């Protein structure tokens, strides 16, 4: 229930957008997702290590807005638990022929971010990663 509460109470437009698109389809699954569970905490730690590795290996930086970074980390954690992969939290995930797929095939760090968004626009679609100094 805490994820739902977060969806309804947060001031973050981004997270509301994410939740809005997913609420209908994932309602039952969301209810079962306990953000205070050991499973969620452990997976969140893994996601934090993962995003740190991404930043390091790509020469990117994190957005200075910590709320955005935290929100996306939560979304990636959630998707990993629900779907088994770190699908982008800003795009729909659908089941196609028994497999989960995201719109635009966005698995973090996604191809559009690597090839276009970060080099040309300075940040990925979700805004967690931004262009490095080099
Ligand atoms: S836009 Fe791409 S790089 Fe950014 S969080 Fe989503 S999947 Fe990751």
Backbone and ligand atoms as CSV (ligand in chain L), in Angstrom:
chain,resi,resn,atom,element,x,y,z
A,1,UNK,N,N,0.820,-1.207,0.000
A,1,UNK,CA,C,0.000,0.000,0.000
A,1,UNK,C,C,0.856,1.261,0.000
A,2,UNK,N,N,2.099,1.148,0.483
A,2,UNK,CA,C,2.909,2.355,0.571
A,2,UNK,C,C,3.276,2.915,-0.790
A,3,UNK,N,N,3.442,2.044,-1.767
A,3,UNK,CA,C,3.741,2.530,-3.111
A,3,UNK,C,C,2.561,3.342,-3.612
A,4,UNK,N,N,1.352,2.833,-3.348
A,4,UNK,CA,C,0.155,3.559,-3.776
A,4,UNK,C,C,0.071,4.898,-3.069
A,5,UNK,N,N,0.349,4.891,-1.772
A,5,UNK,CA,C,0.308,6.143,-1.024
A,5,UNK,C,C,1.288,7.138,-1.617
A,6,UNK,N,N,2.477,6.625,-1.952
A,6,UNK,CA,C,3.504,7.483,-2.538
A,6,UNK,C,C,2.994,8.074,-3.849
A,7,UNK,N,N,2.311,7.225,-4.635
A,7,UNK,CA,C,1.769,7.696,-5.912
A,7,UNK,C,C,0.801,8.842,-5.691
A,8,UNK,N,N,-0.058,8.710,-4.719
A,8,UNK,CA,C,-1.099,9.715,-4.546
A,8,UNK,C,C,-0.607,10.936,-3.780
A,9,UNK,N,N,0.374,10.749,-2.910
A,9,UNK,CA,C,0.752,11.858,-2.054
A,9,UNK,C,C,1.929,12.677,-2.552
A,10,UNK,N,N,2.775,12.064,-3.372
A,10,UNK,CA,C,3.986,12.767,-3.757
A,10,UNK,C,C,3.679,13.995,-4.621
A,11,UNK,N,N,4.538,14.974,-4.510
A,11,UNK,CA,C,4.386,16.158,-5.344
A,11,UNK,C,C,5.106,15.996,-6.674
A,12,UNK,N,N,5.813,14.919,-6.803
A,12,UNK,CA,C,6.590,14.730,-8.024
A,12,UNK,C,C,5.689,14.367,-9.197
A,13,UNK,N,N,5.633,15.252,-10.147
A,13,UNK,CA,C,4.793,15.021,-11.329
A,13,UNK,C,C,5.245,13.755,-12.035
A,14,UNK,N,N,6.566,13.595,-12.111
A,14,UNK,CA,C,7.133,12.447,-12.806
A,14,UNK,C,C,6.621,11.141,-12.218
A,15,UNK,N,N,6.699,11.031,-10.908
A,15,UNK,CA,C,6.304,9.769,-10.289
A,15,UNK,C,C,4.796,9.553,-10.436
A,16,UNK,N,N,4.043,10.637,-10.397
A,16,UNK,CA,C,2.598,10.524,-10.579
A,16,UNK,C,C,2.301,9.978,-11.972
A,17,UNK,N,N,3.095,10.481,-12.943
A,17,UNK,CA,C,2.919,10.034,-14.321
A,17,UNK,C,C,3.184,8.535,-14.420
A,18,UNK,N,N,4.294,8.125,-13.793
A,18,UNK,CA,C,4.668,6.714,-13.816
A,18,UNK,C,C,3.537,5.889,-13.196
A,19,UNK,N,N,3.091,6.315,-12.036
A,19,UNK,CA,C,2.078,5.560,-11.310
A,19,UNK,C,C,0.766,5.531,-12.076
A,20,UNK,N,N,0.402,6.667,-12.670
A,20,UNK,CA,C,-0.865,6.751,-13.383
A,20,UNK,C,C,-0.932,5.701,-14.479
A,21,UNK,N,N,0.149,5.612,-15.247
A,21,UNK,CA,C,0.148,4.666,-16.356
A,21,UNK,C,C,0.132,3.220,-15.882
A,22,UNK,N,N,0.654,2.983,-14.734
A,22,UNK,CA,C,0.802,1.607,-14.301
A,22,UNK,C,C,-0.282,1.160,-13.322
A,23,UNK,N,N,-0.924,2.108,-12.698
A,23,UNK,CA,C,-1.859,1.754,-11.631
A,23,UNK,C,C,-2.918,0.748,-12.053
A,24,UNK,N,N,-3.538,1.027,-13.185
A,24,UNK,CA,C,-4.641,0.191,-13.620
A,24,UNK,C,C,-4.201,-1.264,-13.768
A,25,UNK,N,N,-3.129,-1.427,-14.537
A,25,UNK,CA,C,-2.683,-2.775,-14.860
A,25,UNK,C,C,-2.046,-3.494,-13.660
A,26,UNK,N,N,-1.305,-2.747,-12.874
A,26,UNK,CA,C,-0.508,-3.383,-11.826
A,26,UNK,C,C,-1.123,-3.269,-10.440
A,27,UNK,N,N,-2.379,-2.902,-10.368
A,27,UNK,CA,C,-2.965,-2.585,-9.073
A,27,UNK,C,C,-2.761,-3.709,-8.057
A,28,UNK,N,N,-3.064,-4.922,-8.469
A,28,UNK,CA,C,-2.958,-6.031,-7.523
A,28,UNK,C,C,-1.498,-6.264,-7.137
A,29,UNK,N,N,-0.599,-6.171,-8.156
A,29,UNK,CA,C,0.814,-6.382,-7.869
A,29,UNK,C,C,1.357,-5.285,-6.964
A,30,UNK,N,N,0.932,-4.029,-7.230
A,30,UNK,CA,C,1.397,-2.919,-6.399
A,30,UNK,C,C,0.996,-3.109,-4.943
A,31,UNK,N,N,-0.198,-3.610,-4.756
A,31,UNK,CA,C,-0.675,-3.809,-3.389
A,31,UNK,C,C,0.220,-4.802,-2.649
A,32,UNK,N,N,0.776,-5.739,-3.417
A,32,UNK,CA,C,1.592,-6.764,-2.780
A,32,UNK,C,C,3.032,-6.300,-2.570
A,33,UNK,N,N,3.385,-5.156,-3.153
A,33,UNK,CA,C,4.767,-4.689,-3.069
A,33,UNK,C,C,4.967,-3.826,-1.824
A,34,UNK,N,N,5.720,-4.363,-0.886
A,34,UNK,CA,C,5.933,-3.658,0.379
A,34,UNK,C,C,7.314,-3.011,0.362
A,35,UNK,N,N,7.337,-1.689,0.337
A,35,UNK,CA,C,8.611,-0.979,0.251
A,35,UNK,C,C,9.467,-1.142,1.499
A,36,UNK,N,N,8.870,-1.606,2.579
A,36,UNK,CA,C,9.658,-1.841,3.800
A,36,UNK,C,C,10.125,-3.284,3.916
A,37,UNK,N,N,9.772,-4.096,2.941
A,37,UNK,CA,C,10.166,-5.503,3.012
A,37,UNK,C,C,11.665,-5.643,2.770
A,38,UNK,N,N,12.218,-6.724,3.281
A,38,UNK,CA,C,13.643,-6.995,3.066
A,38,UNK,C,C,13.920,-7.151,1.573
A,39,UNK,N,N,12.965,-7.780,0.879
A,39,UNK,CA,C,13.135,-7.979,-0.562
A,39,UNK,C,C,13.295,-6.628,-1.275
A,40,UNK,N,N,12.422,-5.689,-0.944
A,40,UNK,CA,C,12.486,-4.384,-1.606
A,40,UNK,C,C,13.776,-3.653,-1.240
A,41,UNK,N,N,14.120,-3.688,0.063
A,41,UNK,CA,C,15.340,-2.982,0.506
A,41,UNK,C,C,16.586,-3.563,-0.151
A,42,UNK,N,N,16.639,-4.893,-0.208
A,42,UNK,CA,C,17.806,-5.551,-0.823
A,42,UNK,C,C,17.895,-5.206,-2.304
A,43,UNK,N,N,16.752,-5.242,-2.979
A,43,UNK,CA,C,16.745,-4.942,-4.414
A,43,UNK,C,C,17.081,-3.474,-4.662
A,44,UNK,N,N,16.647,-2.608,-3.761
A,44,UNK,CA,C,16.945,-1.173,-3.906
A,44,UNK,C,C,18.456,-0.939,-3.768
A,45,UNK,N,N,19.075,-1.651,-2.814
A,45,UNK,CA,C,20.537,-1.527,-2.663
A,45,UNK,C,C,21.242,-1.962,-3.944
A,46,UNK,N,N,20.756,-3.058,-4.528
A,46,UNK,CA,C,21.360,-3.545,-5.785
A,46,UNK,C,C,21.171,-2.510,-6.895
A,47,UNK,N,N,20.001,-1.889,-6.929
A,47,UNK,CA,C,19.736,-0.870,-7.959
A,47,UNK,C,C,20.646,0.339,-7.754
A,48,UNK,N,N,20.869,0.714,-6.505
A,48,UNK,CA,C,21.762,1.850,-6.237
A,48,UNK,C,C,23.178,1.534,-6.734
A,49,UNK,N,N,23.631,0.306,-6.474
A,49,UNK,CA,C,24.959,-0.093,-6.975
A,49,UNK,C,C,24.963,-0.070,-8.500
A,50,UNK,N,N,23.869,-0.562,-9.076
A,50,UNK,CA,C,23.751,-0.617,-10.527
A,50,UNK,C,C,23.851,0.779,-11.145
A,51,UNK,N,N,23.084,1.735,-10.632
A,51,UNK,CA,C,23.103,3.081,-11.245
A,51,UNK,C,C,24.464,3.756,-11.034
A,52,UNK,N,N,25.105,3.470,-9.908
A,52,UNK,CA,C,26.452,4.015,-9.683
A,52,UNK,C,C,27.436,3.474,-10.717
A,53,UNK,N,N,27.294,2.176,-11.000
A,53,UNK,CA,C,28.161,1.546,-11.992
A,53,UNK,C,C,27.922,2.144,-13.374
A,54,UNK,N,N,26.650,2.375,-13.695
A,54,UNK,CA,C,26.302,2.958,-14.995
A,54,UNK,C,C,26.966,4.318,-15.148
A,55,UNK,N,N,26.815,5.152,-14.122
A,55,UNK,CA,C,27.391,6.498,-14.154
A,55,UNK,C,C,28.911,6.429,-14.338
A,56,UNK,N,N,29.523,5.533,-13.587
A,56,UNK,CA,C,30.984,5.393,-13.644
A,56,UNK,C,C,31.438,4.903,-15.025
A,57,UNK,N,N,30.784,3.851,-15.515
A,57,UNK,CA,C,31.243,3.257,-16.772
A,57,UNK,C,C,30.953,4.141,-17.984
A,58,UNK,N,N,29.896,4.929,-17.927
A,58,UNK,CA,C,29.530,5.765,-19.083
A,58,UNK,C,C,30.129,7.175,-19.011
A,59,UNK,N,N,30.692,7.513,-17.863
A,59,UNK,CA,C,31.212,8.877,-17.706
A,59,UNK,C,C,30.099,9.902,-17.560
A,60,UNK,N,N,28.928,9.446,-17.072
A,60,UNK,CA,C,27.794,10.345,-16.859
A,60,UNK,C,C,27.826,10.868,-15.424
A,61,UNK,N,N,26.835,11.706,-15.111
A,61,UNK,CA,C,26.657,12.173,-13.733
A,61,UNK,C,C,25.192,11.970,-13.358
A,62,UNK,N,N,24.929,12.034,-12.054
A,62,UNK,CA,C,23.530,11.995,-11.611
A,62,UNK,C,C,22.959,13.401,-11.677
A,63,UNK,N,N,21.662,13.460,-11.910
A,63,UNK,CA,C,20.957,14.724,-11.822
A,63,UNK,C,C,21.183,15.303,-10.419
A,64,UNK,N,N,21.364,16.599,-10.337
A,64,UNK,CA,C,21.579,17.210,-9.018
A,64,UNK,C,C,20.322,17.190,-8.165
A,65,UNK,N,N,19.179,16.983,-8.796
A,65,UNK,CA,C,17.921,16.895,-8.054
A,65,UNK,C,C,17.787,15.481,-7.477
A,66,UNK,N,N,18.068,15.365,-6.202
A,66,UNK,CA,C,18.102,14.051,-5.553
A,66,UNK,C,C,16.728,13.365,-5.557
A,67,UNK,N,N,15.683,14.166,-5.563
A,67,UNK,CA,C,14.331,13.572,-5.574
A,67,UNK,C,C,14.082,12.801,-6.861
A,68,UNK,N,N,14.579,13.359,-7.969
A,68,UNK,CA,C,14.420,12.660,-9.248
A,68,UNK,C,C,15.223,11.363,-9.218
A,69,UNK,N,N,16.466,11.453,-8.749
A,69,UNK,CA,C,17.324,10.267,-8.706
A,69,UNK,C,C,16.669,9.189,-7.838
A,70,UNK,N,N,16.214,9.570,-6.660
A,70,UNK,CA,C,15.595,8.598,-5.748
A,70,UNK,C,C,14.327,7.991,-6.350
A,71,UNK,N,N,13.543,8.827,-7.018
A,71,UNK,CA,C,12.285,8.344,-7.603
A,71,UNK,C,C,12.552,7.310,-8.689
A,72,UNK,N,N,13.539,7.596,-9.516
A,72,UNK,CA,C,13.841,6.652,-10.600
A,72,UNK,C,C,14.443,5.367,-10.042
A,73,UNK,N,N,15.267,5.491,-9.009
A,73,UNK,CA,C,15.821,4.291,-8.372
A,73,UNK,C,C,14.678,3.418,-7.821
A,74,UNK,N,N,13.700,4.061,-7.218
A,74,UNK,CA,C,12.543,3.314,-6.709
A,74,UNK,C,C,11.804,2.624,-7.856
A,75,UNK,N,N,11.629,3.352,-8.954
A,75,UNK,CA,C,10.910,2.791,-10.100
A,75,UNK,C,C,11.662,1.623,-10.724
A,76,UNK,N,N,12.974,1.764,-10.826
A,76,UNK,CA,C,13.782,0.663,-11.388
A,76,UNK,C,C,13.729,-0.553,-10.466
A,77,UNK,N,N,13.769,-0.295,-9.173
A,77,UNK,CA,C,13.695,-1.380,-8.185
A,77,UNK,C,C,12.361,-2.108,-8.310
A,78,UNK,N,N,11.331,-1.304,-8.391
A,78,UNK,CA,C,9.980,-1.849,-8.510
A,78,UNK,C,C,9.857,-2.734,-9.754
A,79,UNK,N,N,10.347,-2.218,-10.877
A,79,UNK,CA,C,10.241,-2.989,-12.114
A,79,UNK,C,C,11.068,-4.264,-12.069
A,80,UNK,N,N,12.212,-4.202,-11.420
A,80,UNK,CA,C,13.046,-5.412,-11.307
A,80,UNK,C,C,12.293,-6.482,-10.519
A,81,UNK,N,N,11.639,-6.054,-9.448
A,81,UNK,CA,C,10.898,-7.022,-8.629
A,81,UNK,C,C,9.679,-7.552,-9.392
A,82,UNK,N,N,8.948,-6.650,-10.032
A,82,UNK,CA,C,7.706,-7.066,-10.707
A,82,UNK,C,C,7.953,-7.805,-12.013
A,83,UNK,N,N,8.967,-7.357,-12.756
A,83,UNK,CA,C,9.132,-7.888,-14.115
A,83,UNK,C,C,10.451,-8.627,-14.352
A,84,UNK,N,N,11.335,-8.597,-13.371
A,84,UNK,CA,C,12.592,-9.340,-13.514
A,84,UNK,C,C,13.687,-8.581,-14.239
A,85,UNK,N,N,13.387,-7.390,-14.749
A,85,UNK,CA,C,14.402,-6.574,-15.435
A,85,UNK,C,C,14.240,-5.121,-15.010
A,86,UNK,N,N,15.316,-4.371,-15.152
A,86,UNK,CA,C,15.221,-2.943,-14.800
A,86,UNK,C,C,14.671,-2.162,-15.995
A,87,UNK,N,N,13.398,-2.400,-16.258
A,87,UNK,CA,C,12.735,-1.634,-17.310
A,87,UNK,C,C,12.644,-0.182,-16.868
A,88,UNK,N,N,12.702,0.715,-17.853
A,88,UNK,CA,C,12.603,2.133,-17.542
A,88,UNK,C,C,11.288,2.431,-16.827
A,89,UNK,N,N,11.343,3.128,-15.699
A,89,UNK,CA,C,10.100,3.419,-14.984
A,89,UNK,C,C,9.242,4.481,-15.657
A,90,UNK,N,N,9.751,5.116,-16.699
A,90,UNK,CA,C,8.989,6.177,-17.366
A,90,UNK,C,C,8.241,5.676,-18.595
A,91,UNK,N,N,8.331,4.389,-18.860
A,91,UNK,CA,C,7.634,3.820,-20.010
A,91,UNK,C,C,6.803,2.616,-19.584
A,92,UNK,N,N,5.762,2.378,-20.347
A,92,UNK,CA,C,4.865,1.255,-20.060
A,92,UNK,C,C,5.587,-0.084,-20.201
A,93,UNK,N,N,5.237,-1.022,-19.357
A,93,UNK,CA,C,5.714,-2.398,-19.516
A,93,UNK,C,C,4.483,-3.255,-19.805
A,94,UNK,N,N,4.584,-4.044,-20.857
A,94,UNK,CA,C,3.440,-4.879,-21.225
A,94,UNK,C,C,3.879,-6.328,-21.395
A,95,UNK,N,N,2.922,-7.218,-21.226
A,95,UNK,CA,C,3.213,-8.627,-21.444
A,95,UNK,C,C,2.855,-8.976,-22.875
A,96,UNK,N,N,3.847,-9.417,-23.628
A,96,UNK,CA,C,3.623,-9.808,-25.023
A,96,UNK,C,C,4.110,-11.238,-25.191
A,97,UNK,N,N,3.209,-12.113,-25.593
A,97,UNK,CA,C,3.529,-13.541,-25.759
A,97,UNK,C,C,4.229,-14.120,-24.523
A,98,UNK,N,N,3.735,-13.770,-23.383
A,98,UNK,CA,C,4.267,-14.335,-22.136
A,98,UNK,C,C,5.548,-13.686,-21.650
A,99,UNK,N,N,6.007,-12.649,-22.365
A,99,UNK,CA,C,7.240,-11.966,-21.939
A,99,UNK,C,C,6.954,-10.494,-21.699
A,100,UNK,N,N,7.645,-9.928,-20.709
A,100,UNK,CA,C,7.465,-8.499,-20.455
A,100,UNK,C,C,8.353,-7.697,-21.391
A,101,UNK,N,N,7.762,-6.647,-21.943
A,101,UNK,CA,C,8.514,-5.752,-22.836
A,101,UNK,C,C,8.118,-4.329,-22.518
A,102,UNK,N,N,9.082,-3.422,-22.660
A,102,UNK,CA,C,8.718,-2.022,-22.426
A,102,UNK,C,C,8.623,-1.310,-23.765
A,103,UNK,N,N,7.820,-0.252,-23.787
A,103,UNK,CA,C,7.700,0.574,-24.965
A,103,UNK,C,C,9.102,1.043,-25.343
A,104,UNK,N,N,9.433,0.998,-26.617
A,104,UNK,CA,C,10.728,1.511,-27.049
A,104,UNK,C,C,11.883,0.631,-26.569
A,105,UNK,N,N,11.555,-0.537,-26.032
A,105,UNK,CA,C,12.565,-1.472,-25.529
A,105,UNK,C,C,13.520,-0.799,-24.539
A,106,UNK,N,N,12.950,-0.065,-23.615
A,106,UNK,CA,C,13.764,0.703,-22.671
A,106,UNK,C,C,14.131,-0.118,-21.442
A,107,UNK,N,N,15.313,-0.694,-21.484
A,107,UNK,CA,C,15.876,-1.347,-20.304
A,107,UNK,C,C,17.093,-0.517,-19.924
A,108,UNK,N,N,17.187,-0.181,-18.681
A,108,UNK,CA,C,18.210,0.761,-18.227
A,108,UNK,C,C,19.622,0.167,-18.225
A,109,UNK,N,N,20.622,0.863,-18.703
A,109,UNK,CA,C,20.587,2.148,-19.376
A,109,UNK,C,C,20.182,1.937,-20.840
A,110,UNK,N,N,19.160,2.630,-21.279
A,110,UNK,CA,C,18.552,2.324,-22.581
A,110,UNK,C,C,19.351,2.913,-23.756
A,111,UNK,N,N,19.133,2.291,-24.905
A,111,UNK,CA,C,19.823,2.707,-26.128
A,111,UNK,C,C,19.542,4.182,-26.495
A,112,UNK,N,N,18.265,4.620,-26.458
A,112,UNK,CA,C,18.019,6.028,-26.809
A,112,UNK,C,C,18.779,7.008,-25.909
A,113,UNK,N,N,18.937,6.654,-24.634
A,113,UNK,CA,C,19.688,7.534,-23.724
A,113,UNK,C,C,21.160,7.559,-24.094
A,114,UNK,N,N,21.700,6.390,-24.386
A,114,UNK,CA,C,23.132,6.275,-24.702
A,114,UNK,C,C,23.451,6.965,-26.037
A,115,UNK,N,N,22.601,6.687,-27.040
A,115,UNK,CA,C,22.934,7.148,-28.391
A,115,UNK,C,C,22.454,8.562,-28.722
A,116,UNK,N,N,21.385,8.987,-28.065
A,116,UNK,CA,C,20.816,10.283,-28.450
A,116,UNK,C,C,20.608,11.242,-27.276
A,117,UNK,N,N,19.815,10.819,-26.310
A,117,UNK,CA,C,19.358,11.770,-25.290
A,117,UNK,C,C,20.508,12.405,-24.496
A,118,UNK,N,N,21.398,11.574,-24.002
A,118,UNK,CA,C,22.464,12.149,-23.167
A,118,UNK,C,C,23.485,12.933,-23.998
A,119,UNK,N,N,24.010,12.353,-25.104
A,119,UNK,CA,C,24.957,13.171,-25.887
A,119,UNK,C,C,24.342,14.421,-26.510
A,120,UNK,N,N,23.085,14.351,-26.963
A,120,UNK,CA,C,22.497,15.483,-27.691
A,120,UNK,C,C,21.618,16.404,-26.849
A,121,UNK,N,N,20.963,15.834,-25.834
A,121,UNK,CA,C,20.045,16.667,-25.045
A,121,UNK,C,C,20.550,16.896,-23.621
A,122,UNK,N,N,21.584,16.167,-23.245
A,122,UNK,CA,C,22.185,16.401,-21.928
A,122,UNK,C,C,21.638,15.549,-20.807
A,123,UNK,N,N,20.510,14.883,-21.038
A,123,UNK,CA,C,20.013,13.977,-19.987
A,123,UNK,C,C,19.104,12.908,-20.581
A,124,UNK,N,N,18.965,11.806,-19.852
A,124,UNK,CA,C,18.089,10.745,-20.341
A,124,UNK,C,C,16.638,11.152,-20.132
A,125,UNK,N,N,15.741,10.445,-20.779
A,125,UNK,CA,C,14.321,10.788,-20.728
A,125,UNK,C,C,13.811,10.947,-19.289
A,126,UNK,N,N,14.213,10.054,-18.400
A,126,UNK,CA,C,13.728,10.112,-17.006
A,126,UNK,C,C,14.441,11.187,-16.182
A,127,UNK,N,N,15.624,11.578,-16.635
A,127,UNK,CA,C,16.341,12.629,-15.959
A,127,UNK,C,C,17.266,12.195,-14.838
A,128,UNK,N,N,17.413,10.891,-14.646
A,128,UNK,CA,C,18.336,10.457,-13.580
A,128,UNK,C,C,19.792,10.662,-14.002
A,129,UNK,N,N,20.093,10.384,-15.263
A,129,UNK,CA,C,21.463,10.492,-15.769
A,129,UNK,C,C,21.627,11.755,-16.610
A,130,UNK,N,N,22.747,12.423,-16.389
A,130,UNK,CA,C,23.030,13.594,-17.223
A,130,UNK,C,C,24.452,13.479,-17.783
A,131,UNK,N,N,24.699,14.280,-18.756
A,131,UNK,CA,C,25.993,14.259,-19.454
A,131,UNK,C,C,27.124,14.569,-18.473
A,132,UNK,N,N,28.236,13.861,-18.638
A,132,UNK,CA,C,29.401,14.142,-17.788
A,132,UNK,C,C,30.157,15.363,-18.269
A,133,UNK,N,N,31.249,15.639,-17.618
A,133,UNK,CA,C,32.024,16.834,-17.976
A,133,UNK,C,C,32.811,16.661,-19.261
A,134,UNK,N,N,33.123,15.398,-19.631
A,134,UNK,CA,C,33.958,15.184,-20.809
A,134,UNK,C,C,33.159,15.094,-22.101
L,1,LIG,S1,S,15.482,6.876,-19.817
L,1,LIG,FE1,FE,16.845,5.145,-20.171
L,1,LIG,S2,S,18.682,5.612,-19.001
L,1,LIG,FE2,FE,17.058,6.932,-18.221
L,1,LIG,S3,S,16.185,5.783,-16.497
L,1,LIG,FE3,FE,14.981,5.294,-18.321
L,1,LIG,S4,S,15.944,3.433,-19.090
L,1,LIG,FE4,FE,17.402,4.360,-17.678
